[in-house]
Amino acid sequence: MSRSPPGTLGSARDSTLDDLLRLDDQDFVQAAYQRLLSRSADAAELPTWLLPLRTGYLTKLEVLAAIRDSPEGRTRGARVPGLAIPRVASRLRRLPLVGYLVRWLEQAARLPDLARRLNAHDAVLAENDAAEAGRAEAIHRLDAAIRNDRERMAVQTQEFDERLQSLAGLMTSLRSELRRASVLPPVGGDADGEANSFDAYYRRFEDHFRGSPEQIRERLSFYLPILDAAGHAGIAHAPARFVDIGSGRGEMIGLLREHGIDAYGVDNSESMVAQCRDQRLAVVHADAIEHLASLDPASLAGITSIHVIEHLPFRTLMTLFQQAFRVLRPGGVAIFETPNPENLIVGACNFYYDPTHMRPLPPEPTRFLLESCGFERVSIERLHSGGTLAQVDAAVDPVAKLYSAIMLVPQDYALIAYKPAIPKTA
């Protein structure tokens, strides 16, 4: 006979029927054996009762009655108070017709307890539903608060950006005014006269190497039809104004004024500005990008810039193109002329005559940069052939023949770009 585990089966010998019925599964079977047979159920006996209990084939009362009525149970003569009636009911259940009535009465007697359990279950479900609804409402409120915070943050960020842009514009205008009032030195110079010295040198340099004003004006006349068409293509009755970036000696703005086109220039050289003002030409002494940044959006019909962009670092060039796009009105035109490195003499030698040149700008990448900044219909016009092909016998002097062919490649090119007449949607 197996021994009872300490502290459990020993106490089961004095258990009442209610004590036994509060136990479940294996604990119930072991307590029943201890109470009725004074021993533990062995490994072979446990499945005999556990499987019928777990499948509902037998109730706990029926198991107790069966153990009590077993040969060993009758020998032991154990009694469990309150078990007599369930034993009788168990026997009655086996009788024809009477068993059906007994089972029906038992089910009916269990209905109140079943109803209480169902009500308790419904109460727990209702409580869980209420808690879930509360959690859902809390999540909804949290989501709404997060959305509101994001919207407020977006508005505040936009307001901050607008204020920052406004402040940048005010600072740009202030710097320009201070430079015009000679409180600040010109861009790239200082107050000890170095800027004035360089300006004077560069003016003499252009006079010597660029060509006479008359020659330059003749070359620039190529752009007159383009600028005139842009002036008439804008909004009806809106003034069409043009700006020449890096106006230098004023050839472009003088030519436009002669043809009735409203134009002014921007240059950061005091010497050049003074020369233009001597000719009664309208010129602003300022940094080009700072000046464009101070203008209202869509306020210009056209922008010209002749031999300026090769003086700029790439990031500055990109900023110039972006500002030009911003200040042009829909349909406005931008013209940028620069040395053509496709001409080998220009790319390898003549470009570097000017000590302020940064690097040659190949046509196609420069067109791509303009298109990336929003311009459309960007065309490349190759201008100013280096000369005529000499009548040289290649068999006698092949080097001279090659040099003559190279010199036919245009020395300059212009990028002519338009701001879309209808703004592009994202």
VOGU-3710 file (C-alpha; in Angstrom, 3 decimals, decimal comma):
1> msrsppgtlg> 0,000/0,000/0,000  1,386/3,383/-0,928  1,930/6,058/1,688  0,133/9,370/1,722  2,061/12,565/0,964  2,551/14,487/4,196  0,109/17,261/5,007  -2,558/16,397/2,375  -4,020/12,892/2,400  -3,684/12,540/6,092
11> sardstlddl> -6,070/15,391/6,659  -8,462/13,945/4,028  -9,460/11,136/6,444  -11,608/13,638/8,330  -12,956/15,423/5,244  -16,664/16,090/4,837  -18,536/15,691/1,588  -18,306/19,437/0,908  -14,557/19,375/1,542  -14,131/16,596/-1,002
21> lrlddqdfvq> -16,373/18,218/-3,613  -14,325/21,445/-3,486  -11,318/19,538/-4,845  -10,799/18,832/-8,542  -9,225/16,258/-10,800  -6,317/14,286/-9,318  -6,516/16,083/-5,962  -10,172/14,965/-5,657  -9,429/11,305/-6,529  -6,507/11,114/-4,081
31> aayqrllsrs> -8,569/12,708/-1,285  -11,447/10,298/-1,995  -9,114/7,309/-1,753  -7,604/8,624/1,464  -11,025/9,336/2,986  -12,705/6,105/1,959  -9,851/3,608/1,643  -7,202/5,226/3,878  -4,613/5,102/1,128  -3,500/6,839/-2,019
41> adaaelptwl> -4,592/5,819/-5,498  -1,777/4,136/-7,364  -0,672/4,940/-10,926  -2,922/2,254/-12,425  -6,031/3,399/-10,540  -5,873/7,137/-11,269  -6,771/6,899/-15,011  -9,828/4,784/-14,073  -11,416/7,853/-12,465  -9,672/10,829/-14,043
51> lplrtgyltk> -10,794/10,092/-17,623  -14,541/9,726/-16,735  -14,321/12,869/-14,567  -12,635/14,917/-17,272  -15,074/13,786/-19,982  -18,157/14,283/-17,734  -19,139/10,621/-17,924  -19,087/10,444/-14,083  -19,710/13,125/-11,480  -17,698/13,494/-8,273
61> levlaairds> -20,582/12,028/-6,280  -20,727/9,049/-8,596  -16,999/8,508/-8,170  -17,286/8,665/-4,382  -20,196/6,240/-4,416  -18,340/3,865/-6,748  -15,228/3,853/-4,527  -17,376/3,372/-1,421  -19,276/0,457/-2,995  -16,149/-1,232/-4,308
71> pegrtrgarv> -15,107/-4,487/-2,552  -12,307/-2,666/-0,745  -14,649/0,153/0,209  -17,238/-2,238/1,653  -14,459/-4,013/3,568  -13,248/-0,710/4,994  -16,773/0,342/5,841  -15,870/3,994/5,507  -18,620/6,558/5,685  -18,830/10,088/4,307
81> pglaiprvas> -21,617/12,174/5,854  -24,046/13,344/3,159  -23,104/10,656/0,651  -26,084/8,385/1,328  -28,583/10,432/-0,661  -26,270/10,805/-3,704  -25,659/7,015/-3,523  -29,362/6,338/-3,579  -29,802/8,822/-6,421  -26,984/7,161/-8,318
91> rlrrlplvgy> -28,672/3,778/-8,005  -32,023/5,232/-9,002  -30,446/6,738/-12,120  -29,662/3,253/-13,365  -33,317/2,150/-13,174  -35,485/2,417/-16,335  -37,829/5,412/-16,387  -37,091/6,248/-12,764  -33,513/7,044/-13,673  -34,719/9,472/-16,353
101> lvrwleqaar> -36,961/11,235/-13,776  -34,150/11,391/-11,220  -31,759/12,886/-13,737  -34,397/15,426/-14,789  -34,980/16,447/-11,134  -31,241/16,788/-10,566  -30,877/19,013/-13,637  -33,813/21,101/-12,486  -32,253/21,436/-9,024  -29,047/22,654/-10,615
111> lpdlarrlna> -30,769/25,354/-12,669  -30,615/28,094/-9,986  -26,912/27,473/-9,462  -26,367/27,451/-13,225  -28,297/30,712/-13,545  -26,161/32,275/-10,804  -23,017/31,199/-12,595  -24,285/32,534/-15,922  -25,212/35,839/-14,291  -21,803/36,041/-12,677
121> hdavlaenda> -20,175/35,244/-16,019  -22,269/37,912/-17,761  -21,299/40,402/-15,068  -17,621/39,649/-15,611  -18,068/40,000/-19,377  -19,912/43,288/-18,934  -17,174/44,529/-16,631  -14,533/43,508/-19,173  -16,507/45,192/-21,975  -16,744/48,375/-19,941
131> aeagraeaih> -13,027/48,265/-19,197  -12,255/47,664/-22,889  -14,533/50,552/-23,884  -12,748/52,732/-21,351  -9,368/51,752/-22,775  -10,596/52,401/-26,323  -11,902/55,821/-25,278  -8,594/56,620/-23,570  -6,661/55,576/-26,701  -8,999/57,700/-28,849
141> rldaairndr> -8,426/60,727/-26,606  -4,669/60,126/-26,674  -4,678/59,893/-30,490  -6,688/63,107/-30,728  -4,261/64,854/-28,368  -1,281/63,637/-30,424  -2,906/64,848/-33,665  -3,631/68,231/-32,115  -0,056/68,502/-30,863  1,294/67,628/-34,322
151> ermavqtqef> -0,959/70,189/-35,984  0,094/72,876/-33,505  3,749/71,941/-34,024  3,342/72,142/-37,822  1,719/75,581/-37,537  4,391/76,805/-35,129  7,154/75,430/-37,388  5,666/77,193/-40,405  5,344/80,446/-38,452  8,942/80,109/-37,267
161> derlqslagl> 10,176/79,495/-40,839  8,230/82,511/-42,107  9,645/84,705/-39,354  13,145/83,375/-40,048  12,800/84,128/-43,768  11,461/87,577/-42,961  14,395/88,194/-40,638  16,855/86,976/-43,302  15,292/89,373/-45,804  15,527/92,258/-43,352
171> mtslrselrr> 19,176/91,430/-42,625  19,940/91,262/-46,351  18,250/94,608/-46,964  20,062/96,114/-43,985  23,461/94,901/-45,217  22,745/96,276/-48,683  21,713/99,650/-47,268  24,789/99,795/-45,032  27,043/98,986/-47,987  25,408/101,675/-50,096
181> asvlppvggd> 25,883/104,112/-47,204  29,569/102,998/-46,973  29,059/101,859/-43,374  29,998/98,300/-44,421  32,737/97,513/-46,961  31,732/96,047/-50,344  31,274/92,275/-50,627  34,667/90,604/-50,712  36,486/93,755/-49,523  37,321/95,561/-46,288
191> adgeansfda> 37,550/99,108/-45,085  41,291/99,664/-45,661  41,043/100,278/-49,397  41,918/96,807/-50,677  38,503/96,444/-52,356  38,846/99,775/-54,121  42,325/98,835/-55,281  41,133/95,517/-56,699  38,065/97,147/-58,309  40,295/99,609/-60,139
201> yyrrfedhfr> 42,558/96,794/-61,335  39,662/94,635/-62,507  38,117/97,521/-64,428  41,398/98,003/-66,316  41,624/94,230/-66,838  38,187/94,104/-68,519  38,940/97,125/-70,668  42,110/95,399/-71,890  40,942/91,804/-72,417  37,149/91,769/-72,840
211> gspeqirerl> 36,776/94,157/-75,732  35,359/97,620/-76,236  31,829/98,500/-74,972  30,711/98,838/-78,572  31,836/95,292/-79,409  30,118/93,915/-76,315  26,850/95,751/-77,053  26,865/94,333/-80,582  27,234/90,826/-79,197  24,499/91,380/-76,595
221> sfylpildaa> 22,007/92,510/-79,237  21,419/88,794/-79,881  19,291/88,727/-76,699  17,033/91,697/-77,502  14,239/89,721/-79,239  14,168/87,161/-76,423  13,907/89,798/-73,686  11,371/91,863/-75,600  9,148/88,782/-76,069  9,400/87,958/-72,351
231> ghagiahapa> 8,373/91,510/-71,472  5,206/91,230/-73,554  4,349/87,680/-72,459  3,594/88,537/-68,848  0,419/89,551/-67,070  -1,553/92,248/-68,899  -0,844/95,778/-67,674  1,804/94,476/-65,220  5,155/96,320/-65,481  7,889/94,224/-67,054
241> rfvdigsgrg> 11,195/94,905/-65,332  14,551/93,239/-65,945  17,732/93,025/-63,891  21,253/92,437/-65,151  23,317/90,520/-62,570  26,968/91,584/-62,584  26,256/94,553/-64,836  29,948/95,564/-65,013  30,431/98,504/-67,376  26,684/98,610/-68,105
251> emigllrehg> 26,592/97,418/-71,721  23,466/95,285/-71,230  21,344/97,780/-69,282  22,393/100,578/-71,642  21,335/98,483/-74,651  17,988/97,605/-73,059  17,305/101,224/-72,127  17,914/102,290/-75,735  15,232/99,815/-76,851  12,655/100,955/-74,308
261> idaygvdnse> 13,058/98,008/-71,916  12,925/98,832/-68,191  16,129/97,388/-66,725  18,624/98,030/-63,963  21,881/96,404/-62,910  23,404/94,891/-59,771  27,150/94,797/-59,153  29,357/94,495/-56,077  32,196/96,559/-57,587  32,206/100,213/-56,519
271> smvaqcrdqr> 34,304/101,118/-59,544  31,889/99,489/-61,996  28,850/100,982/-60,237  30,415/104,440/-60,385  31,145/104,036/-64,103  27,504/103,040/-64,776  26,132/105,911/-62,732  28,317/108,306/-64,692  26,342/107,120/-67,737  23,080/107,739/-65,804
281> lavvhadaie> 22,366/104,011/-65,707  20,373/102,529/-62,811  22,690/100,225/-60,892  22,443/98,832/-57,346  25,683/98,351/-55,440  25,049/94,998/-53,721  25,803/91,311/-53,668  23,686/89,659/-56,380  22,205/86,871/-54,254  21,493/89,176/-51,331
291> hlasldpasl> 19,751/91,585/-53,680  17,605/88,880/-55,279  16,698/87,564/-51,821  15,382/91,024/-50,909  12,975/91,119/-53,896  9,351/90,003/-53,843  8,515/86,681/-55,500  7,436/86,868/-59,166  8,475/90,522/-59,407  10,745/90,397/-62,499
301> agitsihvie> 10,075/89,630/-66,156  13,660/88,634/-66,880  17,186/88,225/-65,543  20,421/88,447/-67,499  23,891/87,556/-66,275  26,764/87,830/-68,732  30,025/86,113/-67,769  29,260/85,942/-64,043  28,414/82,335/-63,136  31,957/81,090/-63,832
311> hlpfrtlmtl> 33,100/83,265/-60,901  30,907/81,384/-58,379  31,434/78,232/-56,286  28,922/75,536/-57,112  26,696/75,957/-54,035  26,575/79,712/-54,588  25,673/79,101/-58,239  22,810/76,837/-57,175  21,551/79,494/-54,767  21,712/82,113/-57,532
321> fqqafrvlrp> 19,599/79,909/-59,833  17,096/79,215/-57,039  16,719/82,909/-56,193  16,399/83,773/-59,891  13,596/81,244/-60,247  11,841/82,646/-57,166  11,799/86,292/-58,288  10,804/85,614/-61,915  7,130/85,859/-62,732  5,492/82,913/-64,555
331> ggvaifetpn> 6,809/82,821/-68,106  9,823/84,960/-67,192  13,200/84,326/-68,802  16,699/83,935/-67,355  19,825/84,225/-69,521  23,258/83,140/-68,299  26,242/83,521/-70,634  29,617/81,969/-69,808  32,846/80,845/-71,570  32,468/77,641/-73,559
341> penlivgacn> 34,980/74,959/-72,482  34,060/72,941/-75,590  36,474/75,317/-77,342  39,795/73,738/-76,349  41,668/77,043/-76,423  39,086/78,590/-74,079  38,933/75,573/-71,767  42,686/75,071/-71,548  44,003/78,632/-71,695  41,847/81,724/-72,207
351> fyydpthmrp> 39,463/80,900/-69,370  42,291/81,343/-66,871  43,188/84,862/-68,015  40,696/86,109/-65,429  42,131/85,430/-61,942  38,640/85,471/-60,398  37,312/82,581/-62,513  36,537/79,455/-60,473  36,278/76,687/-63,107  34,833/76,209/-66,605
361> lppeptrfll> 31,184/75,177/-66,694  30,323/72,555/-69,352  26,976/73,297/-71,037  24,986/70,138/-70,309  25,592/69,886/-66,529  24,797/73,588/-66,181  21,538/73,110/-68,075  20,705/70,177/-65,785  21,255/72,391/-62,717  18,812/74,998/-64,078
371> escgfervsi> 16,205/72,302/-64,754  16,716/70,935/-61,238  15,903/74,398/-59,869  12,550/74,378/-61,697  13,294/76,022/-65,043  11,896/74,609/-68,262  12,632/75,013/-71,983  16,328/75,425/-71,182  18,218/75,853/-74,448  21,947/76,149/-75,115
381> erlhsggtla> 23,020/78,826/-77,599  26,678/78,560/-78,649  27,978/82,024/-79,574  30,993/83,962/-80,886  33,061/81,799/-83,154  36,797/82,162/-82,651  37,535/82,932/-86,277  37,304/81,614/-89,827  38,908/78,489/-91,157  42,161/79,471/-92,840
391> qvdaavdpva> 42,926/78,151/-96,277  45,786/75,925/-95,192  47,099/72,893/-97,018  46,832/70,087/-94,438  49,600/68,166/-96,116  51,931/71,157/-95,731  50,909/72,333/-92,233  48,507/69,889/-90,476  48,966/71,621/-87,098  47,766/74,946/-88,514
401> klysaimlvp> 44,804/73,165/-90,106  43,834/71,575/-86,767  44,236/74,845/-84,887  41,978/76,643/-87,375  39,269/73,965/-86,948  39,459/74,229/-83,161  39,081/77,987/-83,273  35,768/77,616/-85,144  34,148/76,172/-81,985  32,144/79,009/-80,339
411> qdyaliaykp> 34,010/80,640/-77,478  30,898/81,325/-75,374  27,488/79,791/-74,803  24,261/81,053/-73,259  21,673/79,128/-71,268  18,186/80,528/-71,941  15,686/79,229/-69,387  12,030/79,959/-68,639  9,965/79,799/-65,501  6,817/77,727/-66,180
421> aipkta> 3,871/79,910/-67,163  1,598/77,663/-65,061  3,084/76,613/-61,705  3,702/72,872/-61,492  1,670/71,001/-58,903  3,304/68,460/-56,590
//
